[in-house]
Amino acid sequence: MGKLVAYHLPGAWGLVSVSPFCLKLDAFLRMTGIEHDAVTTPTPFGGPKRKAPWIEHEGRKIGDSTHIILYLKERFGVDPNQALSEEQQGIALSIQRMIEENLYWVMVNDRWNTPENWPILKSTVLGSLPRLPRELLAPIARRGVMKQLAGHGMGKHSAQEIAAIGTRDIDALAALLGDKPWFFGDEPTETDAVAYGQLANIHSVGFSSPMKASIAGHANLVSFIERFAARYYP
Ligand SMILES: N[C@@H](CCC(=O)N[C@@H](CS)C(=O)NCC(=O)O)C(=O)O
């Protein structure tokens, strides 16, 4: 089997990557024990979809964390979800979609569209770039992200509405986890990697946000993030 290389955006705030999708893939690779090289890349532009993460394996480049995980499951014969019932698999996909297609955009708004967070963000998320390219790239990157936020629709809401949207997702995640150690019981599954990638990236940031406060208000989610980190990022 050829060597697998996974490309991730850089880390900050004690996390391996500031990108929830990169952190999710890294967590999945650790969970399944697939041998690989993890490479940090300052921008997503080397990826086949110009987004991070991406992998290279046996001469192929594959982009999108979900496509990559589907590929890895098939190619390496791993599946942390194999013990789940069909109903649980349906719930797992719904949780993933809520986190990645909705809550993610609340996080993006907190990071890029909140003036007091911008300087902190610039020096961490773009912090691995040398100063001059960073100063040139930062406003361009920010304009691009604002366009994405508006295109998605999240950026059309007021700050209060966005906070309320994110809080409902966080409350739903806390209710789904309940008092279990992992989302589907006693053993971690892919859903835990998805949730960790996103929740840790809200909880650990160096600025306050309504979402961070919302997670802090759910002791089970805070314990979950700590439990995941202790197990896979000791
Ligand atoms: N659906 C993709 C989303 C990846 C994604 O949005 N990555 C962000 C970083 S968190 C990115 O590279 N954004 C750059 C851009 O959109 O220009 C996945 O699961 O990998």
The ligand as a Tripos MOL2 file, in Angstrom:
@<TRIPOS>MOLECULE
LIG
   20    19     1     0     0
SMALL
NO_CHARGES

@<TRIPOS>ATOM
      1 N1        -16.7310   20.0780    2.6740 N.3       1 LIG1
      2 C1        -15.3190   20.3770    2.8160 C.3       1 LIG1
      3 C2        -15.1220   21.7430    3.4350 C.3       1 LIG1
      4 C3        -13.6570   22.1550    3.5200 C.3       1 LIG1
      5 C4        -13.4970   23.6250    3.8450 C.2       1 LIG1
      6 O1        -14.4420   24.4240    3.7410 O.2       1 LIG1
      7 N2        -12.2790   23.9790    4.2370 N.am      1 LIG1
      8 C5        -11.9850   25.3660    4.5060 C.3       1 LIG1
      9 C6        -11.1010   25.4800    5.7290 C.3       1 LIG1
     10 S1        -12.0240   25.1400    7.1900 S.3       1 LIG1
     11 C7        -11.2220   25.9370    3.3220 C.2       1 LIG1
     12 O2        -10.2900   25.3540    2.8450 O.2       1 LIG1
     13 N3        -11.6290   27.1160    2.8710 N.am      1 LIG1
     14 C8        -10.9440   27.8420    1.8630 C.3       1 LIG1
     15 C9        -11.8580   28.4790    0.8760 C.2       1 LIG1
     16 O3        -13.0690   28.1810    0.8920 O.co2     1 LIG1
     17 O4        -11.3540   29.2580    0.0880 O.co2     1 LIG1
     18 C10       -14.6800   19.2650    3.6510 C.2       1 LIG1
     19 O5        -15.3960   18.5050    4.3390 O.co2     1 LIG1
     20 O6        -13.4550   19.1110    3.5870 O.co2     1 LIG1
@<TRIPOS>BOND
     1     1     2 1
     2     2     3 1
     3     2    18 1
     4     3     4 1
     5     4     5 1
     6     5     6 2
     7     5     7 1
     8     7     8 1
     9     8     9 1
    10     8    11 1
    11     9    10 1
    12    11    12 2
    13    11    13 1
    14    13    14 1
    15    14    15 1
    16    15    16 2
    17    15    17 1
    18    18    19 2
    19    18    20 1
@<TRIPOS>SUBSTRUCTURE
     1 LIG1         1 GROUP 0 **** ****
